[in-house]
Amino acid sequence: MMRKTADYTDAVYDYILDNSIRVPKYMDELMKCTEQSKYVMMATVPEQGQFLAFLIKSIQATRVIEIGVFTGVCTLWMADAVGPDGVVIGCD
């Protein structure tokens, strides 16, 4: 499990992960590899990625630019959100 970013109790955080975070199966391997990095603190955690995807879908964005890609976890969330006809440009 990647690190939490807000000041929740462990029980509340576990509840959030178990009941509201929906990480696509194709993202599992990338997230597991990212967790092994000594720089994991730079990675987007699932609750951030899901919220960003929600925002992108809400405004019906079809083009996104990301500055600072790291391992691409956030990039993958955004690519999923813009859909097959969308474009994500990642600069690292």
DSSP file with accessible surface (Angstrom, degrees, kcal/mol):
  #  RESIDUE AA STRUCTURE BP1 BP2  ACC     N-H-->O    O-->H-N    N-H-->O    O-->H-N    TCO  KAPPA ALPHA  PHI   PSI    X-CA   Y-CA   Z-CA
    1    1 A M              0   0  144      0, 0.0     3,-0.1     0, 0.0    44,-0.0   0.000 360.0 360.0 360.0 133.8    0.0    0.0    0.0
    2    2 A M        -     0   0    8      1,-0.1    39,-0.0    42,-0.0    43,-0.0  -0.293 360.0 -79.0 -74.0 165.8    1.3    3.4   -0.9
    3    3 A R        -     0   0   84     37,-0.1     2,-0.3     1,-0.1    -1,-0.1  -0.197  41.6-118.9 -66.4 154.7    1.7    6.1    1.7
    4    4 A K        -     0   0   67      1,-0.1    -1,-0.1    -3,-0.1     9,-0.0  -0.662  16.6-160.9 -90.9 153.2   -1.2    8.1    3.0
    5    5 A T        +     0   0   66     -2,-0.3     2,-0.3     2,-0.0    -1,-0.1   0.492  65.4  61.0-115.8  -6.1   -1.2   11.9    2.5
    6    6 A A  S    S-     0   0   38      2,-0.0     2,-1.8     0, 0.0    -2,-0.1  -0.780  92.2 -99.7-117.5 167.4   -3.7   13.2    4.9
    7    7 A D        +     0   0  167     -2,-0.3     2,-0.3     6,-0.0    -2,-0.0  -0.487  65.9 145.3 -89.5  70.3   -3.8   13.0    8.7
    8    8 A Y        -     0   0   84     -2,-1.8     2,-0.1     1,-0.1    -4,-0.1  -0.720  54.4-108.8 -98.3 156.2   -6.3   10.1    9.0
    9    9 A T     >  -     0   0   89     -2,-0.3     4,-2.7     1,-0.1     5,-0.2  -0.458  37.4-109.5 -71.3 159.0   -6.3    7.4   11.7
   10   10 A D  H  > S+     0   0  111      1,-0.2     4,-2.8     2,-0.2     5,-0.2   0.890 119.2  54.1 -59.2 -37.7   -5.3    4.1   10.2
   11   11 A A  H  > S+     0   0   73      2,-0.2     4,-2.0     1,-0.2    -1,-0.2   0.920 110.5  45.1 -64.8 -42.9   -8.9    2.8   10.6
   12   12 A V  H  > S+     0   0   70      2,-0.2     4,-2.5     1,-0.2    -2,-0.2   0.934 114.1  49.4 -66.5 -43.9  -10.3    5.7    8.7
   13   13 A Y  H  X S+     0   0    7     -4,-2.7     4,-2.6     1,-0.2    -2,-0.2   0.928 110.5  49.7 -62.5 -44.1   -7.7    5.5    6.0
   14   14 A D  H  X S+     0   0   68     -4,-2.8     4,-2.6    -5,-0.2    -1,-0.2   0.898 109.9  52.1 -61.0 -39.4   -8.3    1.7    5.6
   15   15 A Y  H  X S+     0   0  154     -4,-2.0     4,-2.1    -5,-0.2     5,-0.3   0.929 109.1  49.8 -62.2 -44.4  -12.0    2.3    5.3
   16   16 A I  H  X>S+     0   0   35     -4,-2.5     4,-2.4     1,-0.2     5,-1.2   0.947 113.8  45.2 -59.4 -48.8  -11.4    4.9    2.5
   17   17 A L  H  <5S+     0   0   33     -4,-2.6     4,-0.4     1,-0.2    -2,-0.2   0.906 116.4  45.6 -62.9 -40.6   -9.2    2.5    0.6
   18   18 A D  H  <5S+     0   0  130     -4,-2.6    -1,-0.2    -5,-0.2    -2,-0.2   0.786 125.6  27.4 -73.7 -28.0  -11.5   -0.5    1.1
   19   19 A N  H  <5S+     0   0   85     -4,-2.1    -2,-0.2    -5,-0.2    -3,-0.2   0.598 130.1  21.4-116.5 -13.7  -14.8    1.4    0.2
   20   20 A S  T  <5S+     0   0   47     -4,-2.4     2,-0.5    -5,-0.3    -3,-0.2   0.602  93.8  88.0-132.8 -16.4  -14.1    4.3   -2.1
   21   21 A I      < -     0   0   26     -5,-1.2     2,-0.6    -4,-0.4    -1,-0.1  -0.754  48.7-173.8 -91.1 126.5  -10.8    3.8   -4.0
   22   22 A R        -     0   0  172     -2,-0.5    -4,-0.1    24,-0.1    -5,-0.0  -0.863   2.5-172.8-122.6  93.8  -11.1    1.9   -7.2
   23   23 A V        -     0   0   42     -2,-0.6     5,-0.1     1,-0.0    -2,-0.0  -0.774  29.1-118.9 -87.6 122.8   -7.7    1.2   -8.7
   24   24 A P    >>  -     0   0   27      0, 0.0     3,-1.8     0, 0.0     4,-0.5  -0.307  19.9-122.6 -59.6 143.4   -7.9   -0.4  -12.2
   25   25 A K  G >4 S+     0   0  179      1,-0.3     3,-1.3     2,-0.2     4,-0.5   0.851 109.7  62.4 -57.7 -35.2   -6.3   -3.8  -12.3
   26   26 A Y  G 34 S+     0   0  120      1,-0.3     4,-0.4     2,-0.1    -1,-0.3   0.667  99.7  56.2 -68.4 -12.4   -3.9   -2.7  -15.1
   27   27 A M  G <> S+     0   0    0     -3,-1.8     4,-2.4     1,-0.1    -1,-0.3   0.634  83.9  86.2 -91.1 -14.5   -2.4   -0.1  -12.7
   28   28 A D  H <X S+     0   0   67     -3,-1.3     4,-2.5    -4,-0.5     5,-0.2   0.903  87.9  47.6 -54.7 -50.1   -1.5   -2.7  -10.0
   29   29 A E  H  > S+     0   0  152     -4,-0.5     4,-2.4     1,-0.2    -1,-0.2   0.923 112.6  48.6 -63.6 -43.4    1.9   -3.7  -11.4
   30   30 A L  H  > S+     0   0   50     -4,-0.4     4,-2.4     1,-0.2    -1,-0.2   0.924 112.8  48.6 -62.0 -42.3    3.1   -0.1  -12.0
   31   31 A M  H  X S+     0   0   13     -4,-2.4     4,-2.2     2,-0.2    -2,-0.2   0.905 110.2  51.2 -66.6 -38.4    2.0    0.9   -8.5
   32   32 A K  H  X S+     0   0  128     -4,-2.5     4,-0.7    -5,-0.2    -1,-0.2   0.913 111.8  47.2 -65.6 -40.2    3.8   -2.1   -6.9
   33   33 A C  H >< S+     0   0   79     -4,-2.4     3,-0.9     1,-0.2     4,-0.4   0.911 111.0  51.9 -65.7 -41.2    7.0   -1.2   -8.8
   34   34 A T  H >< S+     0   0    1     -4,-2.4     3,-1.6     1,-0.2    -2,-0.2   0.882 101.8  60.2 -62.7 -38.8    6.7    2.4   -7.7
   35   35 A E  H 3< S+     0   0   56     -4,-2.2    -1,-0.2     1,-0.3    -2,-0.2   0.760  98.6  59.5 -61.4 -23.7    6.3    1.4   -4.1
   36   36 A Q  T << S+     0   0  157     -3,-0.9    -1,-0.3    -4,-0.7    -2,-0.2   0.629  84.3 102.5 -80.8 -13.3    9.7   -0.2   -4.2
   37   37 A S  S X  S-     0   0   35     -3,-1.6     3,-1.3    -4,-0.4     4,-0.1  -0.426  73.8-136.5 -73.0 143.2   11.4    3.1   -5.1
   38   38 A K  T 3  S+     0   0  160      1,-0.3     3,-0.3    -2,-0.1    -1,-0.1   0.648 108.1  56.6 -72.2  -9.1   13.3    4.9   -2.5
   39   39 A Y  T >   +     0   0  117      1,-0.2     3,-2.6    -5,-0.1     4,-0.3   0.019  65.5 129.6-106.0  27.0   11.6    8.0   -3.9
   40   40 A V  G X   +     0   0   36     -3,-1.3     3,-2.2     1,-0.3    -1,-0.2   0.774  57.9  76.1 -56.0 -24.3    8.1    6.7   -3.4
   41   41 A M  G 3  S+     0   0  106      1,-0.3    -1,-0.3    -3,-0.3    -2,-0.1   0.706  89.2  59.2 -64.0 -14.1    7.1    9.9   -1.7
   42   42 A M  G <  S+     0   0  113     -3,-2.6    -1,-0.3     2,-0.1    -2,-0.2   0.586  88.1 100.3 -87.3  -9.6    7.0   11.6   -5.1
   43   43 A A  S <  S-     0   0    5     -3,-2.2     2,-0.4    -4,-0.3    27,-0.1  -0.378  79.7-110.7 -80.8 153.1    4.4    9.2   -6.4
   44   44 A T        -     0   0   27     -2,-0.1    -1,-0.1     4,-0.0    -2,-0.1  -0.698  33.4-138.4 -78.9 127.1    0.7    9.9   -6.7
   45   45 A V    >>  -     0   0    0     -2,-0.4     4,-2.5     1,-0.1     3,-0.7  -0.477  26.1-102.7 -84.8 159.7   -1.3    7.8   -4.2
   46   46 A P  H 3> S+     0   0   11      0, 0.0     4,-2.9     0, 0.0     5,-0.3   0.873 119.4  53.1 -53.2 -41.8   -4.6    6.2   -5.3
   47   47 A E  H 3> S+     0   0   27      1,-0.2     4,-1.7     2,-0.2     5,-0.1   0.880 112.3  46.0 -66.9 -31.1   -6.9    8.7   -3.6
   48   48 A Q  H <> S+     0   0   80     -3,-0.7     4,-2.7     2,-0.2    -1,-0.2   0.927 113.6  48.5 -71.8 -45.3   -5.1   11.6   -5.4
   49   49 A G  H  X S+     0   0    0     -4,-2.5     4,-2.5     1,-0.2    -2,-0.2   0.917 112.2  48.0 -61.6 -43.7   -5.2    9.8   -8.7
   50   50 A Q  H  X S+     0   0   54     -4,-2.9     4,-2.2    -5,-0.2    -1,-0.2   0.909 112.9  48.7 -64.9 -40.1   -8.8    8.9   -8.5
   51   51 A F  H  X S+     0   0  123     -4,-1.7     4,-2.4    -5,-0.3    -2,-0.2   0.929 111.4  49.4 -67.0 -42.1   -9.7   12.5   -7.5
   52   52 A L  H  X S+     0   0   55     -4,-2.7     4,-2.6     1,-0.2    -2,-0.2   0.927 110.5  50.5 -62.3 -42.2   -7.7   13.9  -10.4
   53   53 A A  H  X S+     0   0    6     -4,-2.5     4,-2.6     1,-0.2     5,-0.2   0.912 108.7  53.1 -61.6 -40.1   -9.4   11.5  -12.8
   54   54 A F  H  X S+     0   0  121     -4,-2.2     4,-2.5     1,-0.2    -2,-0.2   0.927 109.9  47.7 -59.4 -45.1  -12.7   12.7  -11.4
   55   55 A L  H  X S+     0   0   73     -4,-2.4     4,-1.8     2,-0.2    -2,-0.2   0.923 111.5  50.0 -63.3 -43.3  -11.8   16.3  -12.1
   56   56 A I  H  <>S+     0   0   12     -4,-2.6     5,-2.2     1,-0.2     4,-0.3   0.929 114.0  44.7 -62.0 -44.4  -10.6   15.6  -15.6
   57   57 A K  H ><5S+     0   0  115     -4,-2.6     3,-0.9     1,-0.2    -1,-0.2   0.882 108.5  59.1 -66.7 -36.6  -13.8   13.7  -16.4
   58   58 A S  H 3<5S+     0   0   68     -4,-2.5    -1,-0.2     1,-0.3    -2,-0.2   0.862 112.9  36.8 -62.2 -38.3  -16.0   16.4  -14.8
   59   59 A I  T 3<5S-     0   0  133     -4,-1.8    -1,-0.3    -5,-0.1    -2,-0.2   0.378 109.0-124.9 -95.5   4.9  -14.7   19.1  -17.1
   60   60 A Q  T < 5 -     0   0  165     -3,-0.9    -3,-0.2    -4,-0.3    -4,-0.1   0.865  40.7-175.2  55.0  42.3  -14.6   16.7  -20.0
   61   61 A A      < +     0   0   24     -5,-2.2    -1,-0.2    -6,-0.2     3,-0.1  -0.414  20.9 178.5 -67.7 140.3  -10.9   17.4  -20.7
   62   62 A T        +     0   0   80      1,-0.2    25,-2.7    -2,-0.1     2,-0.4   0.435  68.9  51.0-118.7  -7.9   -9.5   15.7  -23.7
   63   63 A R  E     +a   87   0A 199     23,-0.2     2,-0.3     2,-0.0    -1,-0.2  -0.998  63.1 173.0-134.2 131.9   -5.9   17.1  -23.5
   64   64 A V  E     -a   88   0A  24     23,-2.3    25,-2.8    -2,-0.4     2,-0.4  -0.987  15.5-158.7-137.5 142.1   -3.7   17.1  -20.4
   65   65 A I  E     -a   89   0A 106     -2,-0.3     2,-0.5    23,-0.2    25,-0.2  -0.985   8.1-163.8-121.1 135.9   -0.1   18.0  -19.7
   66   66 A E  E     -a   90   0A  24     23,-3.0    25,-3.1    -2,-0.4     2,-0.7  -0.981   5.8-157.5-120.6 126.8    1.8   16.7  -16.8
   67   67 A I  E    S+a   91   0A 132     -2,-0.5    25,-0.2     1,-0.2    23,-0.1  -0.912  77.7  21.3-103.3 115.5    5.1   18.2  -15.6
   68   68 A G        -     0   0   37     23,-3.9    -1,-0.2    -2,-0.7    24,-0.2   0.809  63.7-175.6  91.1  92.5    7.1   15.7  -13.6
   69   69 A V    >   +     0   0   30      1,-0.2     3,-2.2    -3,-0.1     2,-0.3   0.800   6.2 176.7 -93.1 -31.0    6.1   12.1  -14.5
   70   70 A F  T 3  S-     0   0   59      1,-0.3    -1,-0.2     2,-0.1   -27,-0.1  -0.452  80.2 -16.1  55.2-113.4    8.2   10.0  -12.1
   71   71 A T  T 3  S-     0   0   54     -2,-0.3    -1,-0.3   -40,-0.0    -2,-0.1   0.514  97.1-108.3 -97.9  -5.0    7.0    6.4  -12.8
   72   72 A G  S <> S+     0   0   12     -3,-2.2     4,-2.4    -4,-0.1     5,-0.2   0.564  77.3 130.0  95.8   9.0    3.9    7.4  -14.6
   73   73 A V  H  > S+     0   0    3     -4,-0.3     4,-2.0     2,-0.2     5,-0.1   0.964  81.8  41.1 -60.5 -50.5    1.2    6.4  -12.0
   74   74 A C  H  > S+     0   0   13     -5,-0.3     4,-2.5     1,-0.2    -1,-0.2   0.898 112.3  56.7 -64.6 -38.3   -0.5    9.8  -12.3
   75   75 A T  H  > S+     0   0   30     -6,-0.3     4,-2.8     1,-0.2    -1,-0.2   0.903 106.5  49.7 -58.8 -41.7   -0.1    9.8  -16.0
   76   76 A L  H  X S+     0   0   51     -4,-2.4     4,-2.3     2,-0.2    -1,-0.2   0.904 108.7  51.8 -66.5 -40.4   -1.9    6.5  -16.3
   77   77 A W  H  X S+     0   0    8     -4,-2.0     4,-1.8     1,-0.2    -2,-0.2   0.928 113.6  45.1 -58.5 -44.7   -4.8    7.9  -14.1
   78   78 A M  H  X S+     0   0    8     -4,-2.5     4,-2.3     2,-0.2     5,-0.2   0.902 110.0  53.4 -68.7 -40.2   -5.0   10.9  -16.4
   79   79 A A  H  X S+     0   0   41     -4,-2.8     4,-1.1     1,-0.2    -1,-0.2   0.908 109.8  48.8 -61.1 -40.3   -4.8    8.8  -19.6
   80   80 A D  H  < S+     0   0   67     -4,-2.3    -1,-0.2     1,-0.2    -2,-0.2   0.904 111.3  51.1 -63.9 -38.9   -7.7    6.6  -18.4
   81   81 A A  H  < S+     0   0   12     -4,-1.8    -2,-0.2     1,-0.2    -1,-0.2   0.860 108.1  49.2 -70.7 -36.7   -9.7    9.8  -17.6
   82   82 A V  H  < S-     0   0   17     -4,-2.3     3,-0.3     1,-0.2    -1,-0.2   0.706 105.1-142.9 -78.8 -17.3   -9.3   11.5  -21.0
   83   83 A G    ><  -     0   0   24     -4,-1.1     3,-1.5    -5,-0.2    -1,-0.2  -0.107  35.5 -49.3  83.9 178.5  -10.3    8.3  -22.8
   84   84 A P  T 3  S+     0   0  133      0, 0.0    -1,-0.2     0, 0.0    -2,-0.0   0.736 136.1  46.8 -65.9 -23.6   -9.1    6.7  -26.0
   85   85 A D  T 3  S+     0   0  155     -3,-0.3    -2,-0.1     2,-0.1     2,-0.1   0.456  96.9  96.3 -96.3  -0.2   -9.5    9.8  -28.1
   86   86 A G    <   -     0   0   19     -3,-1.5     2,-0.4    -7,-0.2   -23,-0.2  -0.301  64.6-135.6 -85.1 170.8   -7.7   12.0  -25.5
   87   87 A V  E     -a   63   0A  75    -25,-2.7   -23,-2.3    -2,-0.1     2,-0.5  -0.995  13.0-170.5-130.8 132.1   -4.1   13.1  -25.4
   88   88 A V  E     -a   64   0A  37     -2,-0.4     2,-0.5   -25,-0.2   -23,-0.2  -0.994   5.7-164.8-121.0 125.5   -1.7   13.2  -22.4
   89   89 A I  E     -a   65   0A  92    -25,-2.8   -23,-3.0    -2,-0.5     2,-0.5  -0.953   6.7-165.2-109.5 123.2    1.7   14.9  -22.7
   90   90 A G  E     -a   66   0A  43     -2,-0.5     2,-0.5   -25,-0.2   -23,-0.2  -0.934   3.9-170.0-112.6 128.3    4.1   14.1  -20.0
   91   91 A C  E      a   67   0A  55    -25,-3.1   -23,-3.9    -2,-0.5   -22,-0.1  -0.972 360.0 360.0-117.5 127.4    7.3   16.1  -19.5
   92   92 A D              0   0  154     -2,-0.5   -25,-0.0   -24,-0.2    -2,-0.0  -0.974 360.0 360.0-130.1 360.0   10.0   14.9  -17.1
